[in-house]
Amino acid sequence: DMWTKVIDVELPAGVTLERSPGGPKSVAAAAELLSGAKFPVILNGAGVILSEGGVEASRQLAEKLSAPVCCNYQHNDAFPGNHPLYA
């Protein structure tokens, strides 16, 4: 039975990041992860709406990475719906 099959998996080492709003170490680590991602995807939500300039910053990041942007169901206004990278 696939739902109860026991398997061994190797888990990658965890990454310790600073808590929000994101200090310099967290931002640098996130930038490194994003720039090395093969297929980056951005998920926007309340943080983008509540932060000053969040939607614009998200748009600039998405365009720089050519990354599609998804919005959670409660904040579908967290990215322009008519933008080519809106998913």
Phi and psi in degrees as GROMACS dihedral restraints (atoms count N, CA, C in turn):
[ dihedral_restraints ]
;  ai    aj    ak    al  type     phi  dphi    fc
    3     4     5     6     1   -67.8    20    10
    4     5     6     7     1   -25.9    20    10
    6     7     8     9     1   -76.8    20    10
    7     8     9    10     1   -24.1    20    10
    9    10    11    12     1  -117.0    20    10
   10    11    12    13     1     8.7    20    10
   12    13    14    15     1   -68.1    20    10
   13    14    15    16     1   133.9    20    10
   15    16    17    18     1   -94.6    20    10
   16    17    18    19     1   127.7    20    10
   18    19    20    21     1  -131.7    20    10
   19    20    21    22     1   159.2    20    10
   21    22    23    24     1  -101.3    20    10
   22    23    24    25     1   130.2    20    10
   24    25    26    27     1  -131.7    20    10
   25    26    27    28     1   148.7    20    10
   27    28    29    30     1   -97.7    20    10
   28    29    30    31     1   119.4    20    10
   30    31    32    33     1   -92.6    20    10
   31    32    33    34     1   139.5    20    10
   33    34    35    36     1   -69.0    20    10
   34    35    36    37     1   158.8    20    10
   36    37    38    39     1   -64.5    20    10
   37    38    39    40     1   145.1    20    10
   39    40    41    42     1   -72.6    20    10
   40    41    42    43     1   160.3    20    10
   42    43    44    45     1  -117.7    20    10
   43    44    45    46     1   127.2    20    10
   45    46    47    48     1   -95.1    20    10
   46    47    48    49     1   119.4    20    10
   48    49    50    51     1  -118.4    20    10
   49    50    51    52     1   153.3    20    10
   51    52    53    54     1   -67.9    20    10
   52    53    54    55     1   156.4    20    10
   54    55    56    57     1   -70.8    20    10
   55    56    57    58     1   159.8    20    10
   57    58    59    60     1   -56.7    20    10
   58    59    60    61     1   152.9    20    10
   60    61    62    63     1   -83.6    20    10
   61    62    63    64     1    12.2    20    10
   63    64    65    66     1    94.0    20    10
   64    65    66    67     1   100.2    20    10
   66    67    68    69     1   -81.5    20    10
   67    68    69    70     1  -179.6    20    10
   69    70    71    72     1   -57.6    20    10
   70    71    72    73     1   -38.6    20    10
   72    73    74    75     1   -66.5    20    10
   73    74    75    76     1   -42.9    20    10
   75    76    77    78     1   -64.7    20    10
   76    77    78    79     1   -42.6    20    10
   78    79    80    81     1   -65.5    20    10
   79    80    81    82     1   -41.7    20    10
   81    82    83    84     1   -64.3    20    10
   82    83    84    85     1   -42.1    20    10
   84    85    86    87     1   -65.9    20    10
   85    86    87    88     1   -41.5    20    10
   87    88    89    90     1   -64.8    20    10
   88    89    90    91     1   -41.6    20    10
   90    91    92    93     1   -62.6    20    10
   91    92    93    94     1   -39.6    20    10
   93    94    95    96     1   -65.5    20    10
   94    95    96    97     1   -43.7    20    10
   96    97    98    99     1   -63.3    20    10
   97    98    99   100     1   -45.6    20    10
   99   100   101   102     1   -65.5    20    10
  100   101   102   103     1   -42.5    20    10
  102   103   104   105     1   -68.9    20    10
  103   104   105   106     1   -22.3    20    10
  105   106   107   108     1   -95.3    20    10
  106   107   108   109     1    -3.6    20    10
  108   109   110   111     1   -72.2    20    10
  109   110   111   112     1   138.8    20    10
  111   112   113   114     1   -72.9    20    10
  112   113   114   115     1   -43.1    20    10
  114   115   116   117     1  -135.3    20    10
  115   116   117   118     1    73.8    20    10
  117   118   119   120     1   -68.8    20    10
  118   119   120   121     1   145.7    20    10
  120   121   122   123     1  -135.7    20    10
  121   122   123   124     1   138.8    20    10
  123   124   125   126     1  -107.9    20    10
  124   125   126   127     1   134.4    20    10
  126   127   128   129     1  -113.1    20    10
  127   128   129   130     1   113.6    20    10
  129   130   131   132     1   -98.3    20    10
  130   131   132   133     1   147.2    20    10
  132   133   134   135     1  -156.4    20    10
  133   134   135   136     1  -141.8    20    10
  135   136   137   138     1   -60.9    20    10
  136   137   138   139     1   -36.4    20    10
  138   139   140   141     1   -59.1    20    10
  139   140   141   142     1   -39.0    20    10
  141   142   143   144     1   -68.4    20    10
  142   143   144   145     1   -39.9    20    10
  144   145   146   147     1   -69.4    20    10
  145   146   147   148     1   -42.1    20    10
  147   148   149   150     1   -78.4    20    10
  148   149   150   151     1   -22.9    20    10
  150   151   152   153     1   -84.6    20    10
  151   152   153   154     1   147.3    20    10
  153   154   155   156     1   -71.7    20    10
  154   155   156   157     1   120.7    20    10
  156   157   158   159     1    77.2    20    10
  157   158   159   160     1    15.0    20    10
  159   160   161   162     1   -63.5    20    10
  160   161   162   163     1   -41.9    20    10
  162   163   164   165     1   -65.3    20    10
  163   164   165   166     1   -43.6    20    10
  165   166   167   168     1   -66.3    20    10
  166   167   168   169     1   -42.4    20    10
  168   169   170   171     1   -63.2    20    10
  169   170   171   172     1   -39.4    20    10
  171   172   173   174     1   -64.5    20    10
  172   173   174   175     1   -40.4    20    10
  174   175   176   177     1   -62.2    20    10
  175   176   177   178     1   -45.1    20    10
  177   178   179   180     1   -62.9    20    10
  178   179   180   181     1   -41.9    20    10
  180   181   182   183     1   -64.4    20    10
  181   182   183   184     1   -45.6    20    10
  183   184   185   186     1   -59.5    20    10
  184   185   186   187     1   -42.7    20    10
  186   187   188   189     1   -68.1    20    10
  187   188   189   190     1   -38.0    20    10
  189   190   191   192     1   -65.5    20    10
  190   191   192   193     1   -38.2    20    10
  192   193   194   195     1   -91.8    20    10
  193   194   195   196     1    -8.3    20    10
  195   196   197   198     1    53.2    20    10
  196   197   198   199     1    43.1    20    10
  198   199   200   201     1  -104.2    20    10
  199   200   201   202     1   132.9    20    10
  201   202   203   204     1   -66.5    20    10
  202   203   204   205     1   152.3    20    10
  204   205   206   207     1  -121.0    20    10
  205   206   207   208     1   125.1    20    10
  207   208   209   210     1  -107.8    20    10
  208   209   210   211     1   148.8    20    10
  210   211   212   213     1  -116.7    20    10
  211   212   213   214     1   143.1    20    10
  213   214   215   216     1   -70.4    20    10
  214   215   216   217     1   163.5    20    10
  216   217   218   219     1   -65.9    20    10
  217   218   219   220     1   -23.0    20    10
  219   220   221   222     1   -85.2    20    10
  220   221   222   223     1   -17.1    20    10
  222   223   224   225     1  -132.8    20    10
  223   224   225   226     1    58.7    20    10
  225   226   227   228     1   -71.4    20    10
  226   227   228   229     1    -1.7    20    10
  228   229   230   231     1   -95.7    20    10
  229   230   231   232     1    10.8    20    10
  231   232   233   234     1   -82.7    20    10
  232   233   234   235     1     2.8    20    10
  234   235   236   237     1  -160.4    20    10
  235   236   237   238     1   141.5    20    10
  237   238   239   240     1   -60.1    20    10
  238   239   240   241     1   123.3    20    10
  240   241   242   243     1   -66.5    20    10
  241   242   243   244     1   -18.2    20    10
  243   244   245   246     1   -96.8    20    10
  244   245   246   247     1     6.5    20    10
  246   247   248   249     1   -78.6    20    10
  247   248   249   250     1   141.7    20    10
  249   250   251   252     1   -60.4    20    10
  250   251   252   253     1   -23.5    20    10
  252   253   254   255     1   -92.8    20    10
  253   254   255   256     1    -1.0    20    10
  255   256   257   258     1   -67.6    20    10
  256   257   258   259     1   128.7    20    10
